[in-house]
Amino acid sequence: MKRPKQIAAMSGVVLLVAMYLATLAFAVIDHPKTMELLKISIGFTILVPVLLWIYMAMFRYLKERKNSNTDN
């Protein structure tokens, strides 16, 4: 069960790096849609870690629940 956590963590890191690079690119590009894209990028920069935290918390909860059911 360690493997899914590692995959989630690595994909989160890749997504965050991509979002930071996209945010930087959108900040310096002069285009009519730049402000909208910048807001979306910043939103995803906040949303991705929150979703990863929820995934990890659910994983931990389900693991503890499975262990407590096997003990009975």
mmCIF file of the N, C-alpha and C atoms, coordinates in Angstrom:
data_MODEL
# 
_entry.id   MODEL 
# 
loop_
_atom_site.group_PDB 
_atom_site.id 
_atom_site.type_symbol 
_atom_site.label_atom_id 
_atom_site.label_alt_id 
_atom_site.label_comp_id 
_atom_site.label_asym_id 
_atom_site.label_entity_id 
_atom_site.label_seq_id 
_atom_site.pdbx_PDB_ins_code 
_atom_site.Cartn_x 
_atom_site.Cartn_y 
_atom_site.Cartn_z 
_atom_site.occupancy 
_atom_site.B_iso_or_equiv 
_atom_site.pdbx_formal_charge 
_atom_site.auth_seq_id 
_atom_site.auth_comp_id 
_atom_site.auth_asym_id 
_atom_site.auth_atom_id 
_atom_site.pdbx_PDB_model_num 
ATOM 1   N N  . MET A 1 1  ? 0.812   -1.201 0.000   1.00 0.00 ? 1  MET A N  1 
ATOM 2   C CA . MET A 1 1  ? 0.000   0.000  0.000   1.00 0.00 ? 1  MET A CA 1 
ATOM 3   C C  . MET A 1 1  ? 0.856   1.266  0.000   1.00 0.00 ? 1  MET A C  1 
ATOM 4   N N  . LYS A 1 2  ? 2.154   1.104  0.076   1.00 0.00 ? 2  LYS A N  1 
ATOM 5   C CA . LYS A 1 2  ? 3.031   2.267  0.044   1.00 0.00 ? 2  LYS A CA 1 
ATOM 6   C C  . LYS A 1 2  ? 3.112   2.848  -1.369  1.00 0.00 ? 2  LYS A C  1 
ATOM 7   N N  . ARG A 1 3  ? 2.953   2.010  -2.360  1.00 0.00 ? 3  ARG A N  1 
ATOM 8   C CA . ARG A 1 3  ? 3.090   2.426  -3.751  1.00 0.00 ? 3  ARG A CA 1 
ATOM 9   C C  . ARG A 1 3  ? 2.075   3.500  -4.171  1.00 0.00 ? 3  ARG A C  1 
ATOM 10  N N  . PRO A 1 4  ? 0.769   3.362  -3.835  1.00 0.00 ? 4  PRO A N  1 
ATOM 11  C CA . PRO A 1 4  ? -0.178  4.420  -4.230  1.00 0.00 ? 4  PRO A CA 1 
ATOM 12  C C  . PRO A 1 4  ? 0.160   5.781  -3.622  1.00 0.00 ? 4  PRO A C  1 
ATOM 13  N N  . LYS A 1 5  ? 0.671   5.780  -2.408  1.00 0.00 ? 5  LYS A N  1 
ATOM 14  C CA . LYS A 1 5  ? 1.057   7.053  -1.780  1.00 0.00 ? 5  LYS A CA 1 
ATOM 15  C C  . LYS A 1 5  ? 2.231   7.683  -2.517  1.00 0.00 ? 5  LYS A C  1 
ATOM 16  N N  . GLN A 1 6  ? 3.176   6.853  -2.934  1.00 0.00 ? 6  GLN A N  1 
ATOM 17  C CA . GLN A 1 6  ? 4.331   7.373  -3.665  1.00 0.00 ? 6  GLN A CA 1 
ATOM 18  C C  . GLN A 1 6  ? 3.906   7.936  -5.022  1.00 0.00 ? 6  GLN A C  1 
ATOM 19  N N  . ILE A 1 7  ? 3.013   7.228  -5.684  1.00 0.00 ? 7  ILE A N  1 
ATOM 20  C CA . ILE A 1 7  ? 2.528   7.693  -6.986  1.00 0.00 ? 7  ILE A CA 1 
ATOM 21  C C  . ILE A 1 7  ? 1.778   9.010  -6.828  1.00 0.00 ? 7  ILE A C  1 
ATOM 22  N N  . ALA A 1 8  ? 0.934   9.100  -5.801  1.00 0.00 ? 8  ALA A N  1 
ATOM 23  C CA . ALA A 1 8  ? 0.187   10.339 -5.555  1.00 0.00 ? 8  ALA A CA 1 
ATOM 24  C C  . ALA A 1 8  ? 1.135   11.489 -5.229  1.00 0.00 ? 8  ALA A C  1 
ATOM 25  N N  . ALA A 1 9  ? 2.138   11.214 -4.425  1.00 0.00 ? 9  ALA A N  1 
ATOM 26  C CA . ALA A 1 9  ? 3.087   12.261 -4.051  1.00 0.00 ? 9  ALA A CA 1 
ATOM 27  C C  . ALA A 1 9  ? 3.882   12.746 -5.267  1.00 0.00 ? 9  ALA A C  1 
ATOM 28  N N  . MET A 1 10 ? 4.363   11.826 -6.085  1.00 0.00 ? 10 MET A N  1 
ATOM 29  C CA . MET A 1 10 ? 5.143   12.222 -7.259  1.00 0.00 ? 10 MET A CA 1 
ATOM 30  C C  . MET A 1 10 ? 4.280   12.964 -8.284  1.00 0.00 ? 10 MET A C  1 
ATOM 31  N N  . SER A 1 11 ? 3.053   12.502 -8.487  1.00 0.00 ? 11 SER A N  1 
ATOM 32  C CA . SER A 1 11 ? 2.192   13.210 -9.429  1.00 0.00 ? 11 SER A CA 1 
ATOM 33  C C  . SER A 1 11 ? 1.829   14.593 -8.898  1.00 0.00 ? 11 SER A C  1 
ATOM 34  N N  . GLY A 1 12 ? 1.690   14.714 -7.587  1.00 0.00 ? 12 GLY A N  1 
ATOM 35  C CA . GLY A 1 12 ? 1.440   16.023 -6.983  1.00 0.00 ? 12 GLY A CA 1 
ATOM 36  C C  . GLY A 1 12 ? 2.606   16.966 -7.186  1.00 0.00 ? 12 GLY A C  1 
ATOM 37  N N  . VAL A 1 13 ? 3.812   16.459 -7.026  1.00 0.00 ? 13 VAL A N  1 
ATOM 38  C CA . VAL A 1 13 ? 5.006   17.279 -7.230  1.00 0.00 ? 13 VAL A CA 1 
ATOM 39  C C  . VAL A 1 13 ? 5.086   17.737 -8.682  1.00 0.00 ? 13 VAL A C  1 
ATOM 40  N N  . VAL A 1 14 ? 4.837   16.820 -9.611  1.00 0.00 ? 14 VAL A N  1 
ATOM 41  C CA . VAL A 1 14 ? 4.891   17.170 -11.032 1.00 0.00 ? 14 VAL A CA 1 
ATOM 42  C C  . VAL A 1 14 ? 3.823   18.217 -11.366 1.00 0.00 ? 14 VAL A C  1 
ATOM 43  N N  . LEU A 1 15 ? 2.609   18.023 -10.853 1.00 0.00 ? 15 LEU A N  1 
ATOM 44  C CA . LEU A 1 15 ? 1.541   18.994 -11.097 1.00 0.00 ? 15 LEU A CA 1 
ATOM 45  C C  . LEU A 1 15 ? 1.870   20.363 -10.510 1.00 0.00 ? 15 LEU A C  1 
ATOM 46  N N  . LEU A 1 16 ? 2.419   20.384 -9.310  1.00 0.00 ? 16 LEU A N  1 
ATOM 47  C CA . LEU A 1 16 ? 2.763   21.665 -8.692  1.00 0.00 ? 16 LEU A CA 1 
ATOM 48  C C  . LEU A 1 16 ? 3.862   22.393 -9.461  1.00 0.00 ? 16 LEU A C  1 
ATOM 49  N N  . VAL A 1 17 ? 4.883   21.665 -9.878  1.00 0.00 ? 17 VAL A N  1 
ATOM 50  C CA . VAL A 1 17 ? 5.951   22.291 -10.661 1.00 0.00 ? 17 VAL A CA 1 
ATOM 51  C C  . VAL A 1 17 ? 5.387   22.842 -11.972 1.00 0.00 ? 17 VAL A C  1 
ATOM 52  N N  . ALA A 1 18 ? 4.505   22.074 -12.607 1.00 0.00 ? 18 ALA A N  1 
ATOM 53  C CA . ALA A 1 18 ? 3.882   22.545 -13.846 1.00 0.00 ? 18 ALA A CA 1 
ATOM 54  C C  . ALA A 1 18 ? 3.039   23.791 -13.590 1.00 0.00 ? 18 ALA A C  1 
ATOM 55  N N  . MET A 1 19 ? 2.309   23.815 -12.486 1.00 0.00 ? 19 MET A N  1 
ATOM 56  C CA . MET A 1 19 ? 1.480   24.983 -12.164 1.00 0.00 ? 19 MET A CA 1 
ATOM 57  C C  . MET A 1 19 ? 2.350   26.208 -11.866 1.00 0.00 ? 19 MET A C  1 
ATOM 58  N N  . TYR A 1 20 ? 3.453   26.018 -11.158 1.00 0.00 ? 20 TYR A N  1 
ATOM 59  C CA . TYR A 1 20 ? 4.339   27.152 -10.874 1.00 0.00 ? 20 TYR A CA 1 
ATOM 60  C C  . TYR A 1 20 ? 4.933   27.708 -12.166 1.00 0.00 ? 20 TYR A C  1 
ATOM 61  N N  . LEU A 1 21 ? 5.350   26.816 -13.058 1.00 0.00 ? 21 LEU A N  1 
ATOM 62  C CA . LEU A 1 21 ? 5.901   27.267 -14.338 1.00 0.00 ? 21 LEU A CA 1 
ATOM 63  C C  . LEU A 1 21 ? 4.829   27.953 -15.187 1.00 0.00 ? 21 LEU A C  1 
ATOM 64  N N  . ALA A 1 22 ? 3.623   27.397 -15.184 1.00 0.00 ? 22 ALA A N  1 
ATOM 65  C CA . ALA A 1 22 ? 2.531   28.020 -15.937 1.00 0.00 ? 22 ALA A CA 1 
ATOM 66  C C  . ALA A 1 22 ? 2.190   29.388 -15.357 1.00 0.00 ? 22 ALA A C  1 
ATOM 67  N N  . THR A 1 23 ? 2.149   29.485 -14.031 1.00 0.00 ? 23 THR A N  1 
ATOM 68  C CA . THR A 1 23 ? 1.867   30.765 -13.389 1.00 0.00 ? 23 THR A CA 1 
ATOM 69  C C  . THR A 1 23 ? 2.916   31.799 -13.767 1.00 0.00 ? 23 THR A C  1 
ATOM 70  N N  . LEU A 1 24 ? 4.171   31.400 -13.752 1.00 0.00 ? 24 LEU A N  1 
ATOM 71  C CA . LEU A 1 24 ? 5.252   32.307 -14.137 1.00 0.00 ? 24 LEU A CA 1 
ATOM 72  C C  . LEU A 1 24 ? 5.107   32.726 -15.600 1.00 0.00 ? 24 LEU A C  1 
ATOM 73  N N  . ALA A 1 25 ? 4.816   31.773 -16.467 1.00 0.00 ? 25 ALA A N  1 
ATOM 74  C CA . ALA A 1 25 ? 4.665   32.084 -17.889 1.00 0.00 ? 25 ALA A CA 1 
ATOM 75  C C  . ALA A 1 25 ? 3.484   33.021 -18.113 1.00 0.00 ? 25 ALA A C  1 
ATOM 76  N N  . PHE A 1 26 ? 2.355   32.755 -17.454 1.00 0.00 ? 26 PHE A N  1 
ATOM 77  C CA . PHE A 1 26 ? 1.181   33.603 -17.624 1.00 0.00 ? 26 PHE A CA 1 
ATOM 78  C C  . PHE A 1 26 ? 1.414   35.009 -17.061 1.00 0.00 ? 26 PHE A C  1 
ATOM 79  N N  . ALA A 1 27 ? 2.271   35.115 -16.068 1.00 0.00 ? 27 ALA A N  1 
ATOM 80  C CA . ALA A 1 27 ? 2.538   36.422 -15.471 1.00 0.00 ? 27 ALA A CA 1 
ATOM 81  C C  . ALA A 1 27 ? 3.345   37.328 -16.409 1.00 0.00 ? 27 ALA A C  1 
ATOM 82  N N  . VAL A 1 28 ? 4.144   36.748 -17.272 1.00 0.00 ? 28 VAL A N  1 
ATOM 83  C CA . VAL A 1 28 ? 4.995   37.569 -18.138 1.00 0.00 ? 28 VAL A CA 1 
ATOM 84  C C  . VAL A 1 28 ? 4.480   37.691 -19.573 1.00 0.00 ? 28 VAL A C  1 
ATOM 85  N N  . ILE A 1 29 ? 3.482   36.884 -19.945 1.00 0.00 ? 29 ILE A N  1 
ATOM 86  C CA . ILE A 1 29 ? 2.936   36.935 -21.302 1.00 0.00 ? 29 ILE A CA 1 
ATOM 87  C C  . ILE A 1 29 ? 1.889   38.043 -21.399 1.00 0.00 ? 29 ILE A C  1 
ATOM 88  N N  . ASP A 1 30 ? 1.954   38.780 -22.484 1.00 0.00 ? 30 ASP A N  1 
ATOM 89  C CA . ASP A 1 30 ? 0.973   39.837 -22.724 1.00 0.00 ? 30 ASP A CA 1 
ATOM 90  C C  . ASP A 1 30 ? -0.045  39.336 -23.742 1.00 0.00 ? 30 ASP A C  1 
ATOM 91  N N  . HIS A 1 31 ? -1.196  38.918 -23.232 1.00 0.00 ? 31 HIS A N  1 
ATOM 92  C CA . HIS A 1 31 ? -2.273  38.382 -24.062 1.00 0.00 ? 31 HIS A CA 1 
ATOM 93  C C  . HIS A 1 31 ? -3.593  38.731 -23.384 1.00 0.00 ? 31 HIS A C  1 
ATOM 94  N N  . PRO A 1 32 ? -4.681  38.904 -24.139 1.00 0.00 ? 32 PRO A N  1 
ATOM 95  C CA . PRO A 1 32 ? -5.964  39.277 -23.520 1.00 0.00 ? 32 PRO A CA 1 
ATOM 96  C C  . PRO A 1 32 ? -6.479  38.261 -22.481 1.00 0.00 ? 32 PRO A C  1 
ATOM 97  N N  . LYS A 1 33 ? -6.163  37.002 -22.654 1.00 0.00 ? 33 LYS A N  1 
ATOM 98  C CA . LYS A 1 33 ? -6.636  35.969 -21.728 1.00 0.00 ? 33 LYS A CA 1 
ATOM 99  C C  . LYS A 1 33 ? -5.655  35.699 -20.582 1.00 0.00 ? 33 LYS A C  1 
ATOM 100 N N  . THR A 1 34 ? -4.564  36.426 -20.508 1.00 0.00 ? 34 THR A N  1 
ATOM 101 C CA . THR A 1 34 ? -3.522  36.156 -19.528 1.00 0.00 ? 34 THR A CA 1 
ATOM 102 C C  . THR A 1 34 ? -4.033  36.237 -18.098 1.00 0.00 ? 34 THR A C  1 
ATOM 103 N N  . MET A 1 35 ? -4.804  37.252 -17.764 1.00 0.00 ? 35 MET A N  1 
ATOM 104 C CA . MET A 1 35 ? -5.272  37.414 -16.389 1.00 0.00 ? 35 MET A CA 1 
ATOM 105 C C  . MET A 1 35 ? -6.165  36.246 -15.980 1.00 0.00 ? 35 MET A C  1 
ATOM 106 N N  . GLU A 1 36 ? -7.031  35.813 -16.890 1.00 0.00 ? 36 GLU A N  1 
ATOM 107 C CA . GLU A 1 36 ? -7.909  34.680 -16.606 1.00 0.00 ? 36 GLU A CA 1 
ATOM 108 C C  . GLU A 1 36 ? -7.090  33.399 -16.401 1.00 0.00 ? 36 GLU A C  1 
ATOM 109 N N  . LEU A 1 37 ? -6.118  33.164 -17.273 1.00 0.00 ? 37 LEU A N  1 
ATOM 110 C CA . LEU A 1 37 ? -5.267  31.987 -17.148 1.00 0.00 ? 37 LEU A CA 1 
ATOM 111 C C  . LEU A 1 37 ? -4.422  32.039 -15.886 1.00 0.00 ? 37 LEU A C  1 
ATOM 112 N N  . LEU A 1 38 ? -3.955  33.213 -15.525 1.00 0.00 ? 38 LEU A N  1 
ATOM 113 C CA . LEU A 1 38 ? -3.170  33.374 -14.307 1.00 0.00 ? 38 LEU A CA 1 
ATOM 114 C C  . LEU A 1 38 ? -4.010  33.033 -13.073 1.00 0.00 ? 38 LEU A C  1 
ATOM 115 N N  . LYS A 1 39 ? -5.257  33.501 -13.043 1.00 0.00 ? 39 LYS A N  1 
ATOM 116 C CA . LYS A 1 39 ? -6.148  33.185 -11.919 1.00 0.00 ? 39 LYS A CA 1 
ATOM 117 C C  . LYS A 1 39 ? -6.421  31.688 -11.823 1.00 0.00 ? 39 LYS A C  1 
ATOM 118 N N  . ILE A 1 40 ? -6.651  31.054 -12.963 1.00 0.00 ? 40 ILE A N  1 
ATOM 119 C CA . ILE A 1 40 ? -6.888  29.610 -12.976 1.00 0.00 ? 40 ILE A CA 1 
ATOM 120 C C  . ILE A 1 40 ? -5.655  28.861 -12.485 1.00 0.00 ? 40 ILE A C  1 
ATOM 121 N N  . SER A 1 41 ? -4.501  29.276 -12.935 1.00 0.00 ? 41 SER A N  1 
ATOM 122 C CA . SER A 1 41 ? -3.255  28.631 -12.530 1.00 0.00 ? 41 SER A CA 1 
ATOM 123 C C  . SER A 1 41 ? -3.012  28.779 -11.029 1.00 0.00 ? 41 SER A C  1 
ATOM 124 N N  . ILE A 1 42 ? -3.249  29.949 -10.496 1.00 0.00 ? 42 ILE A N  1 
ATOM 125 C CA . ILE A 1 42 ? -3.086  30.163 -9.052  1.00 0.00 ? 42 ILE A CA 1 
ATOM 126 C C  . ILE A 1 42 ? -4.106  29.318 -8.277  1.00 0.00 ? 42 ILE A C  1 
ATOM 127 N N  . GLY A 1 43 ? -5.325  29.227 -8.794  1.00 0.00 ? 43 GLY A N  1 
ATOM 128 C CA . GLY A 1 43 ? -6.338  28.401 -8.152  1.00 0.00 ? 43 GLY A CA 1 
ATOM 129 C C  . GLY A 1 43 ? -5.935  26.941 -8.090  1.00 0.00 ? 43 GLY A C  1 
ATOM 130 N N  . PHE A 1 44 ? -5.409  26.422 -9.196  1.00 0.00 ? 44 PHE A N  1 
ATOM 131 C CA . PHE A 1 44 ? -4.959  25.037 -9.206  1.00 0.00 ? 44 PHE A CA 1 
ATOM 132 C C  . PHE A 1 44 ? -3.730  24.831 -8.328  1.00 0.00 ? 44 PHE A C  1 
ATOM 133 N N  . THR A 1 45 ? -2.898  25.852 -8.194  1.00 0.00 ? 45 THR A N  1 
ATOM 134 C CA . THR A 1 45 ? -1.744  25.760 -7.315  1.00 0.00 ? 45 THR A CA 1 
ATOM 135 C C  . THR A 1 45 ? -2.189  25.577 -5.869  1.00 0.00 ? 45 THR A C  1 
ATOM 136 N N  . ILE A 1 46 ? -3.335  26.120 -5.522  1.00 0.00 ? 46 ILE A N  1 
ATOM 137 C CA . ILE A 1 46 ? -3.889  25.934 -4.175  1.00 0.00 ? 46 ILE A CA 1 
ATOM 138 C C  . ILE A 1 46 ? -4.669  24.622 -4.109  1.00 0.00 ? 46 ILE A C  1 
ATOM 139 N N  . LEU A 1 47 ? -5.410  24.298 -5.148  1.00 0.00 ? 47 LEU A N  1 
ATOM 140 C CA . LEU A 1 47 ? -6.300  23.143 -5.142  1.00 0.00 ? 47 LEU A CA 1 
ATOM 141 C C  . LEU A 1 47 ? -5.551  21.809 -5.140  1.00 0.00 ? 47 LEU A C  1 
ATOM 142 N N  . VAL A 1 48 ? -4.469  21.698 -5.877  1.00 0.00 ? 48 VAL A N  1 
ATOM 143 C CA . VAL A 1 48 ? -3.740  20.425 -5.981  1.00 0.00 ? 48 VAL A CA 1 
ATOM 144 C C  . VAL A 1 48 ? -3.239  19.947 -4.617  1.00 0.00 ? 48 VAL A C  1 
ATOM 145 N N  . PRO A 1 49 ? -2.565  20.763 -3.812  1.00 0.00 ? 49 PRO A N  1 
ATOM 146 C CA . PRO A 1 49 ? -2.132  20.267 -2.500  1.00 0.00 ? 49 PRO A CA 1 
ATOM 147 C C  . PRO A 1 49 ? -3.302  19.913 -1.586  1.00 0.00 ? 49 PRO A C  1 
ATOM 148 N N  . VAL A 1 50 ? -4.390  20.656 -1.675  1.00 0.00 ? 50 VAL A N  1 
ATOM 149 C CA . VAL A 1 50 ? -5.560  20.346 -0.855  1.00 0.00 ? 50 VAL A CA 1 
ATOM 150 C C  . VAL A 1 50 ? -6.126  18.981 -1.245  1.00 0.00 ? 50 VAL A C  1 
ATOM 151 N N  . LEU A 1 51 ? -6.253  18.728 -2.533  1.00 0.00 ? 51 LEU A N  1 
ATOM 152 C CA . LEU A 1 51 ? -6.751  17.433 -2.982  1.00 0.00 ? 51 LEU A CA 1 
ATOM 153 C C  . LEU A 1 51 ? -5.811  16.302 -2.596  1.00 0.00 ? 51 LEU A C  1 
ATOM 154 N N  . LEU A 1 52 ? -4.504  16.533 -2.673  1.00 0.00 ? 52 LEU A N  1 
ATOM 155 C CA . LEU A 1 52 ? -3.549  15.513 -2.242  1.00 0.00 ? 52 LEU A CA 1 
ATOM 156 C C  . LEU A 1 52 ? -3.657  15.254 -0.742  1.00 0.00 ? 52 LEU A C  1 
ATOM 157 N N  . TRP A 1 53 ? -3.850  16.300 0.035   1.00 0.00 ? 53 TRP A N  1 
ATOM 158 C CA . TRP A 1 53 ? -4.014  16.133 1.471   1.00 0.00 ? 53 TRP A CA 1 
ATOM 159 C C  . TRP A 1 53 ? -5.270  15.313 1.770   1.00 0.00 ? 53 TRP A C  1 
ATOM 160 N N  . ILE A 1 54 ? -6.367  15.595 1.065   1.00 0.00 ? 54 ILE A N  1 
ATOM 161 C CA . ILE A 1 54 ? -7.607  14.831 1.252   1.00 0.00 ? 54 ILE A CA 1 
ATOM 162 C C  . ILE A 1 54 ? -7.390  13.370 0.876   1.00 0.00 ? 54 ILE A C  1 
ATOM 163 N N  . TYR A 1 55 ? -6.691  13.128 -0.233  1.00 0.00 ? 55 TYR A N  1 
ATOM 164 C CA . TYR A 1 55 ? -6.405  11.758 -0.650  1.00 0.00 ? 55 TYR A CA 1 
ATOM 165 C C  . TYR A 1 55 ? -5.603  11.028 0.410   1.00 0.00 ? 55 TYR A C  1 
ATOM 166 N N  . MET A 1 56 ? -4.572  11.667 0.937   1.00 0.00 ? 56 MET A N  1 
ATOM 167 C CA . MET A 1 56 ? -3.738  11.029 1.960   1.00 0.00 ? 56 MET A CA 1 
ATOM 168 C C  . MET A 1 56 ? -4.540  10.775 3.242   1.00 0.00 ? 56 MET A C  1 
ATOM 169 N N  . ALA A 1 57 ? -5.382  11.718 3.622   1.00 0.00 ? 57 ALA A N  1 
ATOM 170 C CA . ALA A 1 57 ? -6.198  11.536 4.828   1.00 0.00 ? 57 ALA A CA 1 
ATOM 171 C C  . ALA A 1 57 ? -7.188  10.387 4.643   1.00 0.00 ? 57 ALA A C  1 
ATOM 172 N N  . MET A 1 58 ? -7.815  10.297 3.473   1.00 0.00 ? 58 MET A N  1 
ATOM 173 C CA . MET A 1 58 ? -8.735  9.196  3.214   1.00 0.00 ? 58 MET A CA 1 
ATOM 174 C C  . MET A 1 58 ? -7.996  7.864  3.185   1.00 0.00 ? 58 MET A C  1 
ATOM 175 N N  . PHE A 1 59 ? -6.812  7.842  2.594   1.00 0.00 ? 59 PHE A N  1 
ATOM 176 C CA . PHE A 1 59 ? -6.003  6.636  2.552   1.00 0.00 ? 59 PHE A CA 1 
ATOM 177 C C  . PHE A 1 59 ? -5.675  6.168  3.973   1.00 0.00 ? 59 PHE A C  1 
ATOM 178 N N  . ARG A 1 60 ? -5.264  7.103  4.827   1.00 0.00 ? 60 ARG A N  1 
ATOM 179 C CA . ARG A 1 60 ? -4.930  6.772  6.206   1.00 0.00 ? 60 ARG A CA 1 
ATOM 180 C C  . ARG A 1 60 ? -6.170  6.287  6.965   1.00 0.00 ? 60 ARG A C  1 
ATOM 181 N N  . TYR A 1 61 ? -7.305  6.947  6.765   1.00 0.00 ? 61 TYR A N  1 
ATOM 182 C CA . TYR A 1 61 ? -8.549  6.561  7.436   1.00 0.00 ? 61 TYR A CA 1 
ATOM 183 C C  . TYR A 1 61 ? -8.987  5.163  7.020   1.00 0.00 ? 61 TYR A C  1 
ATOM 184 N N  . LEU A 1 62 ? -8.962  4.893  5.715   1.00 0.00 ? 62 LEU A N  1 
ATOM 185 C CA . LEU A 1 62 ? -9.375  3.582  5.232   1.00 0.00 ? 62 LEU A CA 1 
ATOM 186 C C  . LEU A 1 62 ? -8.416  2.484  5.687   1.00 0.00 ? 62 LEU A C  1 
ATOM 187 N N  . LYS A 1 63 ? -7.150  2.800  5.764   1.00 0.00 ? 63 LYS A N  1 
ATOM 188 C CA . LYS A 1 63 ? -6.165  1.829  6.240   1.00 0.00 ? 63 LYS A CA 1 
ATOM 189 C C  . LYS A 1 63 ? -6.402  1.510  7.712   1.00 0.00 ? 63 LYS A C  1 
ATOM 190 N N  . GLU A 1 64 ? -6.647  2.538  8.531   1.00 0.00 ? 64 GLU A N  1 
ATOM 191 C CA . GLU A 1 64 ? -6.932  2.313  9.952   1.00 0.00 ? 64 GLU A CA 1 
ATOM 192 C C  . GLU A 1 64 ? -8.238  1.554  10.131  1.00 0.00 ? 64 GLU A C  1 
ATOM 193 N N  . ARG A 1 65 ? -9.219  1.876  9.322   1.00 0.00 ? 65 ARG A N  1 
ATOM 194 C CA . ARG A 1 65 ? -10.515 1.198  9.402   1.00 0.00 ? 65 ARG A CA 1 
ATOM 195 C C  . ARG A 1 65 ? -10.374 -0.279 9.025   1.00 0.00 ? 65 ARG A C  1 
ATOM 196 N N  . LYS A 1 66 ? -9.580  -0.557 8.002   1.00 0.00 ? 66 LYS A N  1 
ATOM 197 C CA . LYS A 1 66 ? -9.351  -1.933 7.580   1.00 0.00 ? 66 LYS A CA 1 
ATOM 198 C C  . LYS A 1 66 ? -8.622  -2.708 8.683   1.00 0.00 ? 66 LYS A C  1 
ATOM 199 N N  . ASN A 1 67 ? -7.630  -2.089 9.309   1.00 0.00 ? 67 ASN A N  1 
ATOM 200 C CA . ASN A 1 67 ? -6.900  -2.729 10.389  1.00 0.00 ? 67 ASN A CA 1 
ATOM 201 C C  . ASN A 1 67 ? -7.786  -2.971 11.609  1.00 0.00 ? 67 ASN A C  1 
ATOM 202 N N  . SER A 1 68 ? -8.686  -2.048 11.917  1.00 0.00 ? 68 SER A N  1 
ATOM 203 C CA . SER A 1 68 ? -9.550  -2.232 13.077  1.00 0.00 ? 68 SER A CA 1 
ATOM 204 C C  . SER A 1 68 ? -10.602 -3.312 12.806  1.00 0.00 ? 68 SER A C  1 
ATOM 205 N N  . ASN A 1 69 ? -11.027 -3.478 11.561  1.00 0.00 ? 69 ASN A N  1 
ATOM 206 C CA . ASN A 1 69 ? -11.981 -4.534 11.223  1.00 0.00 ? 69 ASN A CA 1 
ATOM 207 C C  . ASN A 1 69 ? -11.344 -5.903 11.255  1.00 0.00 ? 69 ASN A C  1 
ATOM 208 N N  . THR A 1 70 ? -10.084 -6.020 10.927  1.00 0.00 ? 70 THR A N  1 
ATOM 209 C CA . THR A 1 70 ? -9.402  -7.319 10.948  1.00 0.00 ? 70 THR A CA 1 
ATOM 210 C C  . THR A 1 70 ? -9.043  -7.722 12.369  1.00 0.00 ? 70 THR A C  1 
ATOM 211 N N  . ASP A 1 71 ? -8.952  -6.758 13.297  1.00 0.00 ? 71 ASP A N  1 
ATOM 212 C CA . ASP A 1 71 ? -8.633  -7.077 14.680  1.00 0.00 ? 71 ASP A CA 1 
ATOM 213 C C  . ASP A 1 71 ? -9.808  -7.724 15.396  1.00 0.00 ? 71 ASP A C  1 
ATOM 214 N N  . ASN A 1 72 ? -11.038 -7.423 14.978  1.00 0.00 ? 72 ASN A N  1 
ATOM 215 C CA . ASN A 1 72 ? -12.228 -7.950 15.654  1.00 0.00 ? 72 ASN A CA 1 
ATOM 216 C C  . ASN A 1 72 ? -12.462 -9.366 15.338  1.00 0.00 ? 72 ASN A C  1 
# 
